[in-house]
């Protein structure tokens, strides 16, 4: 009998339209500023926004 292991990571893709090049530039700037990779930056910003909304 084989036990199914939960994946160690869940990967998701973010798509950007051609007109959103500025967003990619903003991400690059913020990653450099904070020293995060794209994944870390995204998670930190999602958590911050979540906490802002939940505090209302």
N, C-alpha and C positions, 0 to 999 in steps of 0.2 A: 504494500500500500504506500503510495507516494503522497506526502503532504505538500499542499500548494503553499508556496511562500509568497508573502506580499512583496511587491516590488520595492526596491530600496529608494527609488525615485519615481516621481510622476513628471513626465515631460509634456509641456504644452507649447504650441507655436503661436507667436504674435505676428499678424500680417500688417504690413504698412503699404498704403497706396503710394503711387508715385508722387502725389502732391504732398505727402507727409515727410519729405526729406528733412524739413526743419525739426520735426519731432526726433528723428534719428540724431541730428546734430545736438539737440538739447540733451538727449540721453548720453551721448558721448561726453558732453561737457560735465554733466552731473556725475558720471562714472569716474571721470578724471578728478573732479573736485572731492568726491567722497572716498575714492580709492576702492570702489565696488565694481564687480563685473555686472553685466546686464541683469542677470538673475537676482543678484543681491539687491540691486537698486530697485527693481520692480517690487520685490517682496517688502522692502523697507517702506517704499512709498504707499503700497497698498495697506500695510498695517497702520501707517500714520493717518491716512485718510479714513480708514475704518474707525479708528479711535476718535477722530474729530467728529464723525457723524454720530457715533454711539454716545458721545458726551452731551449731545443736544437734548 
